[in-house]
Structure formats: structure tokens, C-alpha cells
Amino acid sequence: MKRLSAAFAVCVIITCVVTPVTCFAKEPDAAAEILSNPLDFSKPPVLPKLDPPGREEIEASIKRGIAFLIEDQNPNGSWGSPTRTKSLNIYAPVPGAHHAFRTATTALCVSALIETKSTDPAAVNALKRGEEWLLEHLPDLRRATGDAIYNVWGHAYSIQALVRMHKRHDADKPLQKRIVQLIEMQYDKLTRYESVDGGWGYYDFRYEARKPTSSSISFVNGTVLIAFAEAKAIGVAPPERIVKRAIAALLRQQKPDFSYLYGEYLQYQPMRGINRPGGSLGRSQCCNCALRYWGDKAITDNVLKNWLYRLYVRNGWLDIGRKRPVPHESWMQVAGYFYYYGHYYAALCIDLLPEAQRGPYQSMLADLMLDRQEKDGSWWDYPLYDYHQPYGTGYALMTLQRCLPNP
């Protein structure tokens, strides 16, 4: 636990009593079955039965989420702030760490508003202001301190937002040129902050070197590689060498069941809770999706389907950690902030399946998202200053958008 605690440094450890509960959120019979039988990636899973949410129900939920983002936007057009502090927070040296959090959160909200395509004038105005904030402030994003490299999240999610902005403004060639320049700037930053081992981490507690000596972290690699693939699809190719090194680092952390180590520093502890399927449940989707994006033929449709199935029937491993204030305090050392992150990348996995086969997986994912929407229209999974509601809502909106059944 010592190294993992260091990786989420400087959290205050509290004593808590966890009441024993079932670890399965849905279909206990199906969940019991996968405990006794390993996943068979040669065939698709036998899916649980459920009443699929209707299109109108999903659209109403999306509308409530958009309304929350409109109301929650900062006066300057960004989302999130270092307010709503508590006596327990993750390590975030000021001001740089919060620049990173705000940039990543704003990028997610901009992407969500673009994807949901609301014609509400208030939503259109919120999107315009969010885009303007990104265009103005993104060039200033950099490493906070020698040990805190949260900016990698801001660079990755900003690339995704910029890709969507590029498509949205296809009639504005000067703006598109500016967007391409900003994407290339993020490539430069991610090259500069790449780990010596390839891939990326978000802490360097080793030497705080100019070239980070941080351990390569599986889900950070997956996040960046997906952003790179999306940018490449609009003709803005990332540096080939950096891509190859990130893929190699991710593959070194892949286990035979297509789950992933938390980070390469845990390579000699593959059966530690956080490295087992339950602990990997929130990051396997992202890592498998990233490798599939970059042409890995081992990530077949059946691999994606089986992990989508497992995300649903064993959702309790993630859900028990949701809203807990201490990172990794839950079973399998799951942290709350993996919840909506993991489901967003599951939705990207669904998009990789043949359209005719997506329906049951869309229904399972929508069922989870609809059930967890808050009264104010937001979604959140971990109390992170005042970033958690907008980033959670951004993830959930993009997840639900991909769960909409065909008319």
C-alpha cells in the first residue's frame, strides 16, 4: 500500500467502517456465474435481461444534464474551481494543479455540449463561452510543480474538445487553422512531459526531473492515445515515436484477461486487488478502446462485449467506491473518480461494435447512468474541490448520447 498511497499523496487517512454489502449491482445470478467461469473471449457473453430505457427518457436526462452545465458555468466561461474545500483533499499544489483541473473539466464540458447538439440558446451560448475560454487559456497550461503533472489530463481532454470544435466550425477556416495549431501545441507538451519509460504519469515522486521519471500509468496512456487517434482522424497526426512508446508501455501492463495494471510500478504485484479485474473495471474499457483505435487486432469485438457485460453485472465494484472521499479506500482499492470515467470509455467501446449489435449494451449503460443522475441534473462520483459535478456531468452526457437508440 505504501507506493500506492504515495501516488495519491498527501491525502489524510481516515478510519471508516464499511458495512458488508453485495458487490453486484445487477443480476446476481449472472455475476455469480462469471465468478466460477472465466471470460471466454471466443464468443459474446450471454446478456442479462432488462427493460431498455426509452429514447424519450434518455433525452430528458440529457436535457437536465445540459441545464446543470449552463447553470454551473463560471462567469469567465470555464467550469470548475478550487472552492468547496474540505479537510480532506488530494494533493493539488496551487495554482498549477488547479489550472490543469479546470482545463480538463472545461474541455469535457465543451465536448459534451458539442456532442449533445442542444439548440437551446442558453446551451449554445454556454458552448461559445467555453470554447472561447479554451482558445484563450489552453496555451498557458503546463506542469504545476516537479512532482505534480496533472496537466497531462488537460492536454488530453483539450485535444478531444479541439477535435470536436474543428468539426463544428468547418466553415471557419481561420479558426480551424488556429485549432490545429493548438492541437499541435498539446502534442509538444505531451512529448515534453512523457515519462522516460514511455507513456505518461501524473506524479513524479522519484526525481522530479525535467523529463518526468514518473511510472507509466495504464489509463493515462489510454486516455492520451484515444485523444491522439481522434486528432489523427481529422488529419492532425501525433508524433509517431511517442505513440509507439505509449502503446508499448500500455501493452506491458496488459494482463491475459485484457484487464490492466494500475501502473507499471505494480508490475510485480499483478494479483494485488487494484490490479485484478474488479480493480481494473474502471480502466479496462479505456485501455482496450485505445489499443483497438491503434489497430490492435487482439482487441476483438468479443473482448469489448465481454468487458461491457462485466462492467454491468459487476458494477458494484465501482459503485461501492463512488462518492467515497478518500482515493482507493474502497474494495479492490477502487477510487470514486473512476466511475463516470470508466462508463464514458465503455460508451466509446460500444461505438466500435457493428451498429446492429450495439442495442443491448447501450441499454445496460443507459440503465446505470439514468439511475445515478442527481436531483440537480448533475452526475458526480468523487468530491474533488468544485470540479466533480461538471466533469462527471460531461462524462455522463457523452455516455448517454451514445446510448440513444436509433429512431
SULKAVEN-V298702 format. One record per run of one state. SS is the DSSP state (a for helix, b for strand, c for the rest). FROM is the first residue (numbers start at 0). LEN is the number of residues. If there is no record, write none. Layout:
SS:FROM:LEN + SS:FROM:LEN
This chain:
c:0:1 + a:1:6 + c:7:20 + a:27:9 + c:36:18 + a:54:18 + c:72:23 + a:95:21 + c:116:4 + a:120:20 + c:140:7 + b:147:1 + c:148:2 + a:150:18 + c:168:4 + a:172:20 + c:192:10 + b:202:1 + c:203:13 + b:216:1 + a:217:16 + c:233:6 + a:239:13 + c:252:1 + b:253:1 + c:254:5 + b:259:1 + c:260:2 + b:262:1 + a:263:3 + c:266:6 + a:272:3 + c:275:1 + a:276:4 + c:280:3 + a:283:10 + c:293:7 + a:300:13 + c:313:2 + a:315:4 + c:319:11 + a:330:3 + c:333:2 + a:335:16 + c:351:3 + a:354:3 + c:357:1 + a:358:13 + c:371:16 + a:387:14 + c:401:6
